[in-house]
């Protein structure tokens, strides 16, 4: 299939720049998976679209403030760094010298085979301005405490391997949480605000590790969860830490040639048991979001149509022709033209049905993407 087959006209003003006035206040478009019929409603009415015995599966990952703003050392030029993934098992001696000699002596000497410590880690990052920041370049991100950084090596598509450390031995996670910014998606054309730390986080967020929210979960409130329980709808949790791949454009003409970066996931024993029991009993599993969908279907592909507990990673790219083994319903936000997420939704409900529903959503002025409205396919 061609990437151009997943295009549609999306007015820029429909890409939501702000969350709804209150959590849970978004609109809901219901798409009948088999017929393509569309119904307009609100997220608060979600329980009425589900059946007693349905099992909702949500992603409990937590977004961390991965966007760091600082300056080059010694020039003082502005620099931006988005933390993508920690390089496990890579570190350097603990006598590392800071960017202005404020350490206890010694030289970093490139990537070492030392175990990282809580106050000295190596990360793959997106760095701007990347062309000016070559291996050996130093940066500092001011705050309490300041976070120091050095470029170790260049990687493709603007990525760099970056060494981070704190001179006072504050743990890196603690320093990042103190001075970092919420990494709002690039299509939100404003700076992050303090309120985004709460609004760009689901009520299920528990396990730190994502640079983007599993946005379908942003619509849930304690009141909605209670209403779902009263309806007889269960809720189970998985973890998939969302990486930069969720924003990666499909750069190939043939979608089969596109690849998605691997992302780590974890499925608990209780969640695996709940999902497999629902399948055995003929009850529907409804995935909240594309991240949950990919996690469940990746596990099923590896384990004969069953969900198995444990940690892993997946680069599963779902596009039309995919055989869904677990997911029988999907709650998701509206996605951008030509995106891998739109291809996943089209695989689930049919490309023609989905694009027709999207055209209707545009006519009805639904809000798109992370802070936008929701779509239930069942």
SULHU-V579476 format. One record per residue. N is the residue number from 1. RES is the residue in one small letter. SS is DSSP state (~ for helix, > for strand, _ for the rest). OMEGA is omega in radians with two decimals (* if undefined). D_CENTER is the distance of its C-alpha to the mean C-alpha in whole Angstrom. Layout:
# SULHU-V579476
<<N:RES:SS:OMEGA:D_CENTER> <N:RES:SS:OMEGA:D_CENTER>>
This chain:
# SULHU-V579476
<<1:x:_:-3.11:26> <2:x:>:3.09:25> <3:x:~:-3.13:22> <4:x:~:3.13:24> <5:x:~:-3.13:25> <6:x:~:3.13:21> <7:x:_:3.01:22> <8:x:_:-3.13:23> <9:x:_:3.14:25> <10:x:_:3.07:22> <11:x:_:-3.07:24> <12:x:~:-3.08:22> <13:x:~:3.10:23> <14:x:~:3.06:21> <15:x:>:-3.00:18> <16:x:_:3.09:17> <17:x:_:-3.11:17> <18:x:_:3.03:18> <19:x:_:3.05:17> <20:x:_:-3.11:19> <21:x:_:3.06:23> <22:x:_:3.14:22> <23:x:_:-3.11:19> <24:x:_:-3.08:20> <25:x:_:-3.07:22> <26:x:_:3.02:20> <27:x:>:-3.14:22> <28:x:>:3.00:21> <29:x:>:3.09:22> <30:x:>:3.11:23> <31:x:>:3.06:24> <32:x:_:-3.00:26> <33:x:_:-3.04:25> <34:x:_:-3.03:29> <35:x:_:-3.06:30> <36:x:_:3.14:28> <37:x:_:-3.08:29> <38:x:>:3.08:27> <39:x:>:-3.11:28> <40:x:>:-3.11:27> <41:x:>:3.10:26> <42:x:>:-3.13:24> <43:x:~:-3.13:21> <44:x:~:3.13:24> <45:x:~:-3.08:26> <46:x:~:-3.11:23> <47:x:~:-3.12:25> <48:x:~:3.11:28> <49:x:~:-3.12:26> <50:x:_:-3.10:25> <51:x:_:2.99:28> <52:x:_:-3.10:29> <53:x:_:3.05:28> <54:x:_:3.09:25> <55:x:>:3.04:22> <56:x:>:3.09:19> <57:x:>:-3.08:16> <58:x:>:3.10:13> <59:x:>:-3.07:10> <60:x:_:3.09:11> <61:x:>:3.13:8> <62:x:>:3.10:9> <63:x:>:3.05:8> <64:x:_:-3.05:11> <65:x:_:-2.92:13> <66:x:_:-3.10:12> <67:x:>:-3.10:14> <68:x:>:3.13:18> <69:x:>:-3.08:21> <70:x:>:-3.09:24> <71:x:>:3.07:27> <72:x:>:3.10:29> <73:x:>:0.17:32> <74:x:_:-2.96:34> <75:x:_:-3.13:34> <76:x:_:3.14:32> <77:x:_:-3.11:30> <78:x:>:3.13:27> <79:x:>:3.10:24> <80:x:>:-3.10:20> <81:x:>:3.07:18> <82:x:>:-3.12:14> <83:x:>:-3.11:13> <84:x:>:-3.10:11> <85:x:>:3.10:13> <86:x:>:3.08:16> <87:x:_:-3.08:19> <88:x:_:3.05:20> <89:x:_:3.11:24> <90:x:_:-3.13:25> <91:x:>:-3.13:26> <92:x:_:-3.10:30> <93:x:_:-3.11:33> <94:x:_:3.03:33> <95:x:_:-3.11:35> <96:x:_:3.07:33> <97:x:_:3.13:35> <98:x:_:-3.02:33> <99:x:_:3.11:32> <100:x:_:3.08:36> <101:x:_:-3.07:37> <102:x:_:3.10:37> <103:x:_:-3.08:36> <104:x:_:3.07:38> <105:x:_:3.13:39> <106:x:_:-3.13:38> <107:x:_:-3.09:36> <108:x:_:3.01:33> <109:x:_:3.08:34> <110:x:_:-3.10:31> <111:x:_:3.13:28> <112:x:>:3.10:30> <113:x:_:3.14:30> <114:x:_:3.07:30> <115:x:_:3.08:28> <116:x:_:3.05:25> <117:x:>:3.14:26> <118:x:_:-3.10:24> <119:x:_:3.12:25> <120:x:>:-3.06:25> <121:x:>:3.06:22> <122:x:>:-3.10:21> <123:x:>:2.86:18> <124:x:>:-3.02:16> <125:x:>:2.85:16> <126:x:>:-3.06:16> <127:x:>:3.08:19> <128:x:>:0.02:21> <129:x:_:-3.01:24> <130:x:~:-3.07:23> <131:x:~:-3.10:27> <132:x:~:-3.05:29> <133:x:_:-3.11:27> <134:x:_:3.11:28> <135:x:_:-3.09:29> <136:x:_:3.13:31> <137:x:_:-3.12:29> <138:x:>:3.12:29> <139:x:>:3.00:27> <140:x:>:3.10:27> <141:x:>:-2.99:24> <142:x:_:3.09:27> <143:x:_:3.13:26> <144:x:_:0.06:27> <145:x:_:3.02:27> <146:x:_:-3.13:27> <147:x:>:-3.11:24> <148:x:>:-3.09:26> <149:x:>:3.07:25> <150:x:>:3.06:26> <151:x:>:3.13:25> <152:x:>:-3.14:26> <153:x:>:3.13:25> <154:x:>:3.03:24> <155:x:_:-3.03:22> <156:x:_:3.05:21> <157:x:_:3.04:19> <158:x:_:-3.08:19> <159:x:>:3.10:18> <160:x:>:2.97:20> <161:x:>:-2.97:21> <162:x:>:3.06:21> <163:x:>:3.11:23> <164:x:>:3.03:23> <165:x:>:3.02:25> <166:x:_:-3.11:27> <167:x:_:-3.10:31> <168:x:_:3.08:31> <169:x:_:2.94:29> <170:x:_:3.11:27> <171:x:_:-3.10:24> <172:x:~:3.14:21> <173:x:~:-3.13:18> <174:x:~:3.12:21> <175:x:~:3.13:22> <176:x:~:3.13:18> <177:x:~:-3.10:18> <178:x:~:-2.98:21> <179:x:~:-3.08:21> <180:x:_:3.11:17> <181:x:>:3.08:16> <182:x:_:-3.10:12> <183:x:_:3.12:10> <184:x:_:-3.12:11> <185:x:_:-3.06:10> <186:x:_:3.14:13> <187:x:_:2.98:14> <188:x:_:-2.95:15> <189:x:_:3.05:18> <190:x:_:3.06:19> <191:x:_:3.09:19> <192:x:_:3.09:17> <193:x:_:3.14:19> <194:x:_:-3.11:20> <195:x:_:3.13:19> <196:x:~:3.13:15> <197:x:~:3.11:15> <198:x:~:-3.04:15> <199:x:~:3.10:14> <200:x:_:-3.10:11> <201:x:_:3.11:11> <202:x:_:3.10:12> <203:x:_:3.11:15> <204:x:_:-3.01:14> <205:x:_:-3.05:12> <206:x:_:-3.02:14> <207:x:>:-3.03:13> <208:x:>:3.06:12> <209:x:>:-3.07:9> <210:x:>:2.98:6> <211:x:_:3.05:6> <212:x:_:-3.12:4> <213:x:_:2.93:5> <214:x:_:-2.76:5> <215:x:~:3.08:8> <216:x:~:3.13:11> <217:x:~:-3.12:11> <218:x:~:-3.07:12> <219:x:~:-3.00:15> <220:x:_:3.05:17> <221:x:_:3.05:20> <222:x:~:-3.14:22> <223:x:~:3.12:25> <224:x:~:3.09:23> <225:x:~:3.12:22> <226:x:~:3.13:26> <227:x:~:3.09:26> <228:x:~:3.10:25> <229:x:~:3.12:26> <230:x:~:3.11:30> <231:x:~:-3.10:29> <232:x:_:3.12:29> <233:x:_:3.13:25> <234:x:>:3.09:23> <235:x:>:3.05:20> <236:x:>:-3.06:18> <237:x:>:2.91:15> <238:x:>:3.04:13> <239:x:>:2.89:11> <240:x:>:-3.12:8> <241:x:_:-3.03:6> <242:x:_:3.14:3> <243:x:_:-3.10:5> <244:x:~:-3.13:7> <245:x:~:3.14:8> <246:x:~:3.13:6> <247:x:~:-3.05:9> <248:x:_:3.08:12> <249:x:_:3.02:15> <250:x:_:-3.02:17> <251:x:_:-3.11:20> <252:x:_:3.08:22> <253:x:_:3.11:25> <254:x:>:-3.02:24> <255:x:~:-3.13:21> <256:x:~:-3.12:22> <257:x:~:3.14:22> <258:x:_:3.07:18> <259:x:_:3.12:16> <260:x:_:3.14:13> <261:x:_:-3.14:12> <262:x:_:3.10:12> <263:x:>:-3.11:9> <264:x:>:3.09:11> <265:x:>:3.09:12> <266:x:>:3.11:14> <267:x:>:-3.11:17> <268:x:_:3.09:19> <269:x:~:-3.09:23> <270:x:~:3.12:23> <271:x:~:3.11:20> <272:x:~:3.14:22> <273:x:~:-3.12:25> <274:x:~:-3.12:24> <275:x:~:-3.12:22> <276:x:~:3.10:25> <277:x:~:3.10:28> <278:x:~:3.12:26> <279:x:~:3.14:27> <280:x:~:-3.08:30> <281:x:_:3.11:31> <282:x:_:3.10:30> <283:x:_:-3.02:28> <284:x:_:3.01:25> <285:x:>:-3.11:21> <286:x:>:-3.13:19> <287:x:>:3.02:15> <288:x:>:3.08:13> <289:x:_:3.13:10> <290:x:~:3.12:9> <291:x:~:3.09:7> <292:x:~:3.13:10> <293:x:~:-3.11:13> <294:x:~:3.13:12> <295:x:~:-3.08:12> <296:x:~:-3.09:16> <297:x:~:3.06:17> <298:x:~:3.11:16> <299:x:~:-3.12:18> <300:x:~:3.13:21> <301:x:~:-3.13:22> <302:x:~:-2.97:22> <303:x:_:2.97:24> <304:x:_:3.09:27> <305:x:_:3.10:25> <306:x:_:3.05:24> <307:x:_:-3.13:21> <308:x:_:3.11:22> <309:x:_:3.06:21> <310:x:>:3.14:20> <311:x:>:3.10:17> <312:x:>:3.09:16> <313:x:>:-3.13:14> <314:x:>:2.98:13> <315:x:_:-3.08:13> <316:x:_:3.06:14> <317:x:_:-3.09:15> <318:x:_:3.11:16> <319:x:_:-3.04:18> <320:x:_:-3.04:22> <321:x:_:-3.13:24> <322:x:_:3.13:22> <323:x:_:3.13:23> <324:x:_:-3.10:21> <325:x:_:-3.05:23> <326:x:_:-2.94:21> <327:x:_:3.10:19> <328:x:_:3.09:22> <329:x:>:-3.06:20> <330:x:>:2.97:17> <331:x:>:-3.06:15> <332:x:>:3.00:13> <333:x:>:3.10:13> <334:x:_:-2.99:15> <335:x:_:-3.07:13> <336:x:_:3.08:15> <337:x:_:3.05:18> <338:x:_:-3.09:18> <339:x:_:3.10:14> <340:x:~:3.13:13> <341:x:~:3.06:11> <342:x:~:3.11:15> <343:x:~:3.09:17> <344:x:~:-3.13:15> <345:x:~:3.12:16> <346:x:~:3.07:19> <347:x:~:-3.07:20> <348:x:~:-3.01:20> <349:x:~:-3.09:22> <350:x:_:-3.05:24> <351:x:~:-3.09:23> <352:x:~:3.10:26> <353:x:~:-3.08:26> <354:x:~:-3.11:22> <355:x:~:3.06:23> <356:x:~:3.11:26> <357:x:~:3.12:24> <358:x:~:3.10:22> <359:x:~:3.08:25> <360:x:~:3.11:26> <361:x:~:3.09:23> <362:x:~:3.13:24> <363:x:~:-3.10:28> <364:x:_:3.06:27> <365:x:_:2.99:25> <366:x:_:3.12:22> <367:x:_:-3.00:19> <368:x:>:2.98:16> <369:x:_:-2.77:12> <370:x:_:-3.13:10> <371:x:_:-3.04:13> <372:x:_:-3.09:15> <373:x:_:-3.00:17> <374:x:>:3.12:16> <375:x:>:3.07:18> <376:x:>:3.08:19> <377:x:>:-3.12:21> <378:x:_:*:23>>
